[in-house]
Amino acid sequence: MKVTIKEIAKLAGVSQATVSKIINNYDDVGEETKKRVLDIMEQQKYRPSYSAKTLASKTSDVIGVVYAGKVNANFNHPFFVDVMNVFKKNIGNLGYDLMFFSNEKFNMAHEDFLARCTHYRVDGCIIIGGEEIQESVYTLDNSSIPCIGVDIELTGEKSGYIMTDNLKVSTKVVEHLYLLGHRDIAYIGGKKDSNIAKMRLESFKRSMTEYGLSLNDDWVMYGDFFTKSGYEAMKKILLSEKIPKAVYAASDLMALGAIQAVKEAGLSVPDDIVVIGLDDIEASKYVDPPLTTIRQDKEKIGKLAAYMLYDLIRGTIHSTSVMVEPDLIIRQSCGTKKKNYVINTK
C-alpha cells in the first residue's frame, strides 16, 4: 500500500504542513527536521513528484529535451535520431534521465519552455535545432538553466552548442566535383529561413566562386531536408533548358528523392548526373547506387553534447561552442568504382 503524507508526518513527529513544505522546498524548516523527514521518506520508499534526494540536493537528475522548430516538430529525421541515441546513452551513464516536452496543454496555456523546465525542475536541457525556431527557445537559452544546442547557436551565459562545420561541408563537395571534372552543378538546400540551410548555401556559393564556376539560378532549389522535397526540387531542375551534370543535396533524404526523380526521367545516376548528399544516414549505403555523402559525426556530436551539458550543469565550463569536422564519404553515386572510402581534408 502506498505511504501517505499523513503517515510520513506521524512517523517523523511533525505536521502534514511541515512535510508539504519540505516536499515543496520551503526555507522555513529547520535542517534537522528536514533531514529526519527526508530519511523517513527514503526508508518508507515514499515518492512525491520527485525523490527525497532531489529535495535535499535541489537537483532532479533530469534533462529536458526540446525540439526548437515550429514545423516538423518531432525527431523523425535520421540524423537527430542517431544523435539523440548517443546523447541518451552518455547522459544516462552520467546519472541523468530524459524528459521530452510534448504536453500540448502547455501550448494551449501559452507557457514557454522555461516555464516547463521550471515546473519540472530539470537540471539542464538539450535543444535540437529545427525550422522556424520558436522564440521561447531563446528565453530558455538566456535563463539560469544550463542548455546545450545541437544544430542551433545558443548564446546564453550557461549555454553551449555543437554542430558540424557547415561552412566546410559544401566546400568539400564542390572541391570533389571539380576534381571529377564537373562544372555544371545544381544545389538543393533546406528552407530559405533556416540558419543551417543558409550556412550551407553560403558555403556552396563561395566555393563555386573560388573554383571559378558560374551559378545557374535555375539549378538552386529549396526543400525541407526530407525526401519528397528533394524529389520535387529535382523534377524542377530537370525542366531547365540545360541539365546539370552534378547535384548536391544538403541532406541525404533530399538526395534520395533527387535520385528517384532522375531515374523517373529516364536518366542514370551517375552516368548522366552524379549526386552527393549530406548526413551519411544508414539508408545512404543501400540506395542504388550507394550515395556519396558528407558524414556528420553523429557519435561525436551526441557524446560532446552529453559531456558539455554535464560540465555546464556543474559550472566547470561556461558559454562555449564546438564545430565538428565533416568527412566526405565516396560511394558509387559519383561514378567511383570503389565501394566506400573516406576523404577528410582538414
C-alpha positions in Angstrom: 0.0 0.0 0.0 1.3 3.5 -0.9 2.5 5.5 2.0 0.8 8.9 2.5 2.0 12.3 3.7 -0.1 11.8 6.8 1.8 8.6 7.7 5.2 10.3 7.0 4.2 13.2 9.3 3.2 10.8 12.1 6.4 8.8 11.8 8.5 12.0 11.9 6.5 13.6 14.7 5.7 16.7 12.6 2.6 18.2 11.0 1.4 17.4 7.5 2.0 21.0 6.6 5.7 20.6 7.6 6.1 17.6 5.3 4.4 19.5 2.5 6.8 22.4 3.0 9.8 20.1 2.7 8.3 18.5 -0.4 8.0 22.0 -1.9 11.4 23.0 -0.8 10.4 25.9 1.6 13.2 27.5 3.5 11.4 27.9 6.9 12.0 24.3 8.1 15.0 23.5 10.2 17.7 21.4 8.7 17.5 18.7 11.5 13.7 18.4 10.9 14.2 18.3 7.1 16.8 15.6 7.4 14.6 13.5 9.7 11.6 13.7 7.3 13.7 13.0 4.2 15.3 10.0 5.8 11.9 8.6 6.7 10.6 9.2 3.2 13.5 7.2 1.9 13.0 4.4 4.4 9.3 4.2 3.6 10.1 4.5 -0.2 7.7 7.5 -0.4 7.9 9.2 -3.7 6.2 12.5 -4.4 6.7 14.1 -7.9 10.4 13.9 -7.3 12.7 12.0 -4.9 13.8 12.9 -1.4 17.3 13.0 -2.7 16.1 15.6 -5.2 14.5 17.7 -2.5 17.7 17.7 -0.4 20.1 18.5 -3.2 17.8 20.8 -5.2 18.6 18.8 -8.3 16.3 16.4 -10.3 18.8 14.4 -12.3 16.5 15.0 -15.2 17.4 16.6 -18.6 14.8 18.3 -20.7 14.7 17.6 -24.4 13.4 20.5 -26.6 12.8 20.4 -30.3 13.2 24.1 -31.3 11.3 24.1 -34.6 7.7 25.3 -35.2 7.3 22.8 -38.1 8.1 19.1 -38.3 8.2 19.3 -34.5 9.5 15.8 -33.9 12.6 13.7 -34.2 11.8 11.8 -37.4 15.0 12.8 -39.2 17.6 10.0 -39.0 20.4 12.5 -38.1 18.6 13.7 -35.0 17.5 10.2 -34.1 21.1 8.9 -34.1 22.5 12.0 -32.2 19.8 11.6 -29.5 20.5 7.9 -29.1 24.2 8.6 -28.5 23.3 11.5 -26.2 20.8 9.4 -24.2 23.4 6.7 -23.6 26.1 9.0 -22.5 24.0 11.3 -20.3 22.5 8.2 -18.8 25.9 7.0 -17.8 26.4 10.3 -16.1 23.3 9.7 -14.0 20.5 11.6 -15.8 17.1 10.7 -17.2 15.5 12.5 -20.1 12.1 14.3 -20.3 10.7 15.1 -23.7 8.5 18.2 -23.6 5.4 17.1 -25.5 2.4 18.2 -23.3 0.2 20.2 -25.6 -1.6 21.7 -22.5 1.4 23.9 -22.1 1.0 25.2 -25.6 -2.7 25.9 -25.1 -1.8 27.8 -21.9 0.9 29.7 -23.8 3.5 28.6 -21.4 7.0 28.6 -22.8 9.9 26.2 -22.5 11.3 28.0 -19.5 8.0 27.6 -17.6 8.1 23.8 -18.4 11.7 23.5 -17.2 10.9 25.4 -14.0 7.8 23.3 -13.4 9.7 20.0 -13.6 12.9 21.4 -12.0 15.2 20.0 -14.8 18.9 20.3 -14.2 19.6 21.2 -17.9 18.3 21.0 -21.4 19.4 19.7 -24.8 17.9 21.8 -27.6 17.6 20.4 -31.1 17.6 22.9 -33.9 14.7 22.9 -36.4 12.9 25.0 -39.0 11.4 28.4 -37.8 12.9 28.5 -34.3 10.3 29.2 -31.6 11.1 32.4 -29.7 10.6 30.8 -26.3 13.7 28.7 -27.0 15.9 31.9 -26.7 14.2 32.8 -23.4 15.3 29.4 -22.1 18.8 29.9 -23.6 19.2 33.1 -21.7 17.9 31.8 -18.4 19.8 30.2 -15.5 19.1 26.7 -16.8 22.2 25.2 -18.5 21.5 24.3 -22.1 23.3 22.6 -24.9 22.3 23.1 -28.5 22.6 20.7 -31.5 22.4 22.5 -34.9 21.3 25.7 -33.2 23.6 28.5 -32.0 23.0 29.4 -28.3 24.5 32.4 -26.7 23.4 32.3 -23.0 25.9 32.5 -20.2 25.1 28.9 -19.2 24.7 27.6 -22.7 26.8 26.0 -25.4 26.3 24.3 -28.8 27.7 21.7 -31.1 27.3 21.4 -34.8 29.0 20.2 -37.9 31.2 22.9 -39.5 28.6 23.9 -42.1 30.9 26.3 -43.8 33.1 23.4 -44.7 30.6 20.8 -45.9 29.8 22.5 -49.2 33.4 23.3 -49.8 34.3 19.6 -49.7 31.5 18.8 -52.1 32.4 21.4 -54.7 36.1 20.6 -54.5 35.4 16.9 -55.1 33.0 17.5 -58.0 35.5 19.9 -59.5 38.3 17.4 -59.3 36.0 14.8 -61.0 35.7 17.3 -63.9 32.2 18.6 -63.2 31.5 22.2 -63.8 27.6 22.3 -64.1 26.5 21.8 -60.5 23.0 22.1 -59.1 22.1 22.7 -55.4 19.1 21.5 -53.4 19.0 23.1 -49.9 16.8 23.4 -46.9 14.3 26.2 -46.2 15.5 29.7 -47.0 15.0 30.9 -43.5 16.8 28.0 -41.8 20.1 29.1 -40.3 21.8 25.8 -41.1 20.5 25.9 -44.7 21.8 29.5 -45.1 25.3 28.5 -44.0 25.4 25.5 -46.4 24.1 27.6 -49.3 26.6 30.4 -48.4 29.4 27.9 -48.4 28.3 26.4 -51.7 28.1 29.8 -53.5 31.5 30.9 -52.1 33.1 27.6 -53.1 31.7 27.8 -56.6 33.2 31.3 -56.9 36.6 30.2 -55.6 36.8 27.5 -58.3 35.7 29.9 -61.0 32.4 28.1 -61.6 29.2 30.0 -62.5 26.0 29.5 -60.6 22.8 28.8 -62.6 19.9 30.2 -60.6 17.6 27.7 -62.3 19.6 25.0 -60.5 19.3 26.3 -57.0 16.2 24.9 -55.3 14.9 24.7 -51.7 13.4 21.9 -49.8 12.9 20.9 -46.1 15.7 18.2 -45.7 13.1 15.4 -46.3 12.8 13.0 -49.3 9.7 14.4 -51.0 11.1 17.9 -51.2 14.3 16.6 -52.8 12.3 14.7 -55.4 10.1 17.7 -56.3 13.2 20.0 -56.5 15.0 17.7 -58.8 12.0 17.4 -61.1 12.0 21.2 -61.4 15.8 21.2 -62.2 15.2 18.6 -64.9 12.8 21.0 -66.6 15.6 23.6 -67.1 16.8 24.4 -70.6 20.1 22.8 -69.7 20.5 19.8 -67.3 23.3 19.9 -64.8 26.0 17.2 -64.6 26.0 17.1 -60.8 23.6 17.7 -58.0 24.5 18.4 -54.4 21.6 18.0 -52.0 22.1 19.3 -48.5 20.6 16.2 -46.8 20.7 12.6 -47.7 17.0 12.3 -47.7 16.7 15.0 -50.3 19.4 13.3 -52.3 17.5 10.1 -52.2 14.4 11.9 -53.6 16.6 13.5 -56.3 17.9 10.1 -57.4 14.3 8.9 -57.7 13.4 11.9 -59.9 16.5 11.3 -62.1 15.6 7.7 -62.7 11.9 8.5 -63.4 13.2 10.9 -66.1 14.9 8.0 -67.8 18.4 9.2 -66.8 21.1 7.4 -64.9 23.0 8.1 -61.7 25.9 8.5 -62.1 26.3 8.2 -65.9 24.1 11.2 -66.7 24.0 13.0 -63.4 26.1 12.4 -60.3 24.5 13.0 -56.9 26.0 13.9 -53.5 24.1 14.1 -50.2 24.8 15.2 -46.6 24.4 13.3 -43.3 25.6 9.8 -44.1 22.4 8.2 -42.8 22.2 4.4 -42.8 20.0 4.3 -45.9 22.7 6.1 -48.0 24.7 2.8 -48.1 21.9 0.8 -49.6 20.3 3.1 -52.2 21.0 2.2 -55.9 23.6 3.4 -56.5 25.1 3.9 -53.0 25.2 7.6 -52.1 28.3 9.7 -51.9 27.7 12.0 -48.9 29.2 14.3 -46.3 29.3 12.5 -43.0 28.2 14.4 -39.9 29.9 12.6 -37.0 26.7 11.8 -35.1 28.6 9.7 -32.5 30.9 12.6 -31.6 28.1 15.2 -31.7 25.9 13.2 -29.3 28.8 12.4 -26.9 30.0 16.0 -26.9 26.5 17.2 -26.2 26.2 15.0 -23.1 29.6 15.9 -21.6 29.4 19.6 -22.4 25.9 19.8 -20.8 27.2 17.9 -17.8 30.0 20.4 -17.4 27.7 23.3 -17.9 25.4 22.0 -15.1 28.4 21.5 -12.8 29.7 25.0 -13.6 33.1 23.8 -14.8 32.7 25.4 -18.2 30.7 28.4 -19.4 29.3 29.5 -22.7 31.1 27.6 -25.4 30.8 26.1 -28.9 32.4 23.3 -30.8 32.5 22.8 -34.6 32.8 19.1 -35.6 34.8 18.3 -38.8 32.8 16.7 -41.6 34.1 13.8 -43.7 33.5 13.1 -47.4 32.3 9.5 -47.9 32.9 8.4 -51.5 30.4 5.9 -53.0 29.1 5.0 -56.5 26.7 7.9 -57.0 29.7 9.9 -58.1 30.9 7.3 -60.5 33.7 5.8 -58.4 34.4 2.1 -58.8 35.4 1.8 -55.2 32.5 0.8 -52.9 33.2 3.1 -49.9 36.1 5.3 -48.7 36.6 8.4 -46.7 38.3 11.7 -47.6 38.9 14.0 -44.6 40.7 17.2 -45.8 41.4 19.3 -42.8 
